Structures are given as structure tokens and as C-alpha cells.
Amino acid sequence: MARKRTKRKITKRIRNKSIRKSSKSTKSRKRKSLKLNMSEKIYKKLLKNKRLSKTQKKSLDKALHMKYCKCVKSIKYGQKNPGAYAICANSVYKNRGLDMPFRAARDCSKYK
């Protein structure tokens, strides 16, 4: 009789593991909105400042990246407009005298 009990426990464990695995694989990534994380007034202040703290620099980088992604999506890269990435890079980063992050367009798929 002890053997039957152990067999039942093993099958239950296997069933629970299979259920857990299937629930993990069905989850999808949430997309973030392209809304700025700060007001326009604060954004302009941060652009004017030469020295920024780490938190200020992170928030400014995030805001610039969101503006870049918004620009790329509005222009829509394609056969009609093959220079969408360059136009947006110039308008968001280069005209402000900032360096563009490496492969910035790749991360735009996270946003809606």
C-alpha cells in the first residue's frame, strides 16, 4: 500500500509542474506608453543645465529617448522615407549637442 501512495504523490507533482510551465510561457510583455515622465518646464531646465545629478541625467536620457521613439514612429521608416532614423537623431540629439546612445532605435519596440 505504501507504493500506491508514493505513485500518487509523484503524479500530482508532475501535474503541478506542467501547469506552472504552461502559465509562464503564455505571459506577454507589457508595452510602456510614450508619455514623458516629467513636465515640459522641468525638461527644458534639465537641457539647459551643464551639471546634472545621476537621477536627473537618467530622467533626461529617458525623456530624450521617448522623444526619439515618438519621432521615428511618426515619420514611419520605410521605402517612402528611408532617412527616418537620421532625421530624428538630428532633431532630438545632435541639434541639442548631445551624443546619441548606441542602437537607440532598437529599444523603441518597448513603447506603444
Sequence and secondary structure as in RCSB ss.txt:
>XXXX:A:sequence
MARKRTKRKITKRIRNKSIRKSSKSTKSRKRKSLKLNMSEKIYKKLLKNKRLSKTQKKSLDKALHMKYCKCVKSI
KYGQKNPGAYAICANSVYKNRGLDMPFRAARDCSKYK
>XXXX:A:secstr
 HHHHHHHHHHHHHHHHHHHHHHHHT     B    SS HHHHHHHHH SS  HHHHHHHHHHHHHHHHHHHHHH
  SSS TTHHHHHHHHHTGGGT    TTGGGGGGGB 
